[in-house]
Amino acid sequence: MHRDAWLPRPAFGLTGLSLFFSLVPSGRGMEVTVPTILHVLNGSDARLPCTFNSCYTVNHKQFSLNWTYQGCSNCSEEMFLQFRMKIINLKLERFGDRVEFSGNPSKYDVSVTLRNVEPEDQGYYNCYVTNPPDRHRGHGTIHLRVLMEEPPERDSTVAVIVGASVGGFLAVVILVLVIVKCVRRKKEQKLSTDDLKTEEEGKTDGPSYRETGWPTHGI
């Protein structure tokens, strides 16, 4: 069996509904998609997937990305990779040269790969994304669990067929929702900008007749 990152095979029913609602775009903020839990075999390479959707194309001069690590949910975060005009690998002592950026921001993918996973790598990995003029920062957390041996292989033919069907339907629904949300968000931001301009123009106008008691036109 291929020694690579292993994800538990999905169950359907309530699990499928939970997955659907977790992927449906919320009303505010940028949506970041990551697996909640990622099982990785000790000694293998693990790709930590992180993708995002935004109503705007990526401008590398404004776009920013932070990847951080936490040993536990309450532990302090250690930044190990960021994007500021370019990828900056901070090379934390715990990871050394084992971290590699494997995404493409222009395609809304900011995934990283951790080489030769060790038991000490277990913990929480946070992906933070900012893509102006989107006003809200996106955030996703992956709980990485390191397995010491591979799980038993199971026949998943039916699960794969059902999963592909459900996944295709969900993809179409999510795409429609994202388009609707982007149109709505851009309208809200335009209205907010127009209101601000109107307010500023009002401040530059001279005092009115009611305020001064003087006629506004010559006699």
C-alpha positions in Angstrom: 0.0 0.0 0.0 1.2 3.5 -0.8 2.8 5.2 2.2 1.1 8.5 2.1 -1.3 10.6 4.1 -4.4 8.6 5.0 -7.9 9.9 5.5 -10.6 7.8 7.1 -13.2 6.7 4.5 -16.4 8.8 4.8 -19.6 7.5 6.2 -22.8 8.7 4.6 -26.2 9.7 6.0 -25.8 12.2 8.8 -22.1 12.5 8.1 -22.8 13.5 4.5 -25.2 16.2 5.7 -22.7 17.5 8.2 -20.1 17.7 5.4 -22.6 19.6 3.2 -23.3 22.2 5.8 -19.6 22.6 6.7 -18.9 23.4 3.0 -21.8 25.8 2.4 -20.5 29.3 2.3 -21.4 31.4 5.4 -22.8 34.9 5.2 -19.5 36.7 6.0 -15.8 36.2 5.6 -13.7 34.3 3.2 -14.2 30.5 3.2 -11.2 28.3 3.8 -11.6 24.5 3.2 -9.4 22.1 5.1 -9.9 18.5 6.5 -10.8 18.7 10.1 -8.7 15.7 10.9 -5.8 14.2 8.8 -4.3 10.8 9.6 -0.7 10.4 8.4 1.5 7.3 8.6 4.7 7.7 10.5 7.6 8.3 8.1 5.4 9.3 5.1 5.0 12.6 3.4 1.8 14.5 4.4 0.1 17.1 2.2 -1.8 19.5 4.4 -4.5 20.8 2.0 -5.8 24.3 2.4 -7.9 26.0 -0.3 -10.0 29.1 -0.2 -12.6 30.9 -2.3 -12.7 34.6 -2.7 -14.8 37.0 -4.8 -11.6 38.6 -6.0 -8.6 37.5 -8.0 -5.3 37.1 -6.1 -3.1 40.2 -6.2 0.3 39.0 -4.9 1.2 42.5 -3.7 -1.8 42.4 -1.3 -2.3 38.7 -0.6 -1.0 37.3 2.6 -0.8 33.8 4.1 0.3 32.4 7.5 0.8 28.8 8.5 1.2 28.1 12.2 1.6 25.0 14.4 0.2 24.2 17.8 1.2 21.2 19.9 -2.3 21.3 21.6 -5.5 23.2 21.1 -4.6 25.6 24.0 -0.9 25.9 23.1 0.7 29.0 21.6 1.0 29.1 17.8 4.4 28.9 16.1 4.5 30.4 12.6 6.5 28.2 10.2 5.6 29.6 6.7 4.1 32.8 5.3 3.5 34.6 2.0 4.5 38.3 1.7 5.0 38.9 -2.0 6.7 35.5 -2.0 6.8 32.3 0.0 8.9 32.6 3.2 9.9 29.4 4.9 10.8 30.3 8.5 12.4 26.9 9.0 11.4 26.2 12.6 13.8 24.0 14.5 11.1 21.3 14.9 10.6 21.0 11.1 14.0 22.0 9.7 13.9 21.6 5.9 10.9 19.2 5.9 8.3 21.9 5.1 7.5 22.6 1.4 4.9 24.9 -0.1 2.9 22.8 -2.6 0.0 25.2 -3.5 -0.6 28.0 -6.0 -2.3 31.2 -4.6 -3.4 32.2 -8.1 -5.5 29.0 -8.1 -6.7 29.6 -4.5 -4.6 26.8 -3.2 -2.2 27.4 -0.3 -1.4 23.8 0.7 1.9 22.7 2.3 3.7 19.4 2.4 5.5 18.0 5.5 8.1 15.5 4.6 9.0 12.4 6.6 6.4 12.9 9.3 7.4 12.1 12.9 5.2 11.4 15.9 6.3 14.8 17.3 4.6 16.5 14.4 1.2 15.6 15.7 -0.9 18.6 16.6 -2.9 21.5 15.1 -2.0 23.3 11.8 -3.6 26.7 11.2 -4.0 28.2 7.7 -4.7 32.0 7.6 -5.6 33.7 4.3 -6.1 37.4 3.5 -7.0 38.5 0.0 -7.9 42.2 -0.3 -10.3 43.8 -1.2 -12.0 40.9 0.7 -12.4 42.4 4.1 -12.4 39.3 6.2 -9.5 36.9 6.9 -10.1 33.2 6.3 -9.0 30.5 8.8 -8.9 26.8 8.8 -7.4 24.3 11.3 -6.2 20.7 10.6 -5.7 18.3 13.4 -2.8 16.1 12.3 -2.7 12.6 13.8 0.3 10.3 13.2 -0.3 6.6 12.8 2.4 4.1 13.7 1.0 1.5 11.4 -1.4 1.4 8.4 -5.1 0.7 9.0 -6.5 -2.5 7.5 -7.6 -2.2 3.9 -11.3 -2.4 3.2 -13.5 -2.8 0.1 -14.8 0.7 -0.6 -16.2 0.3 -4.2 -19.8 1.2 -3.2 -18.6 4.0 -1.0 -16.5 5.5 -3.8 -19.4 5.4 -6.3 -21.9 6.9 -3.8 -19.3 9.5 -2.7 -18.6 10.5 -6.3 -22.3 11.1 -6.9 -22.9 13.0 -3.7 -19.7 15.0 -4.2 -20.6 16.1 -7.7 -24.0 17.3 -6.6 -22.5 19.2 -3.6 -19.9 20.8 -5.9 -22.6 22.2 -8.2 -24.7 23.5 -5.2 -21.6 25.1 -3.5 -20.6 26.8 -6.8 -24.0 28.4 -7.2 -24.0 29.5 -3.5 -20.5 31.0 -3.9 -21.5 33.0 -7.0 -24.6 34.3 -5.3 -22.6 35.3 -2.2 -19.9 37.0 -4.3 -22.5 39.1 -6.2 -24.2 40.0 -2.9 -20.9 40.9 -1.1 -19.7 43.1 -4.0 -23.1 45.0 -4.0 -22.8 45.5 -0.2 -19.3 46.8 -0.5 -20.3 49.2 -3.4 -23.2 50.5 -1.4 -21.0 51.0 1.6 -18.5 53.0 -0.5 -21.3 55.1 -2.1 -22.7 56.0 1.3 -19.3 57.1 2.5 -18.8 59.3 -0.6 -22.3 60.8 0.0 -21.4 61.6 3.6 -18.1 63.2 2.6 -19.8 65.3 -0.1 -22.4 66.5 2.5 -19.7 67.7 4.8 -18.2 69.9 2.0 -21.4 71.7 1.2 -21.9 75.2 2.6 -24.5 76.0 5.4 -28.1 75.9 4.4 -30.7 78.6 4.6 -32.3 77.1 7.8 -28.9 77.1 9.5 -27.9 80.7 8.7 -31.2 82.5 8.2 -29.8 84.0 5.1 -31.2 83.4 1.6 -29.1 81.2 -0.6 -29.8 83.3 -3.7 -29.1 87.0 -4.4 -31.9 89.5 -3.9 
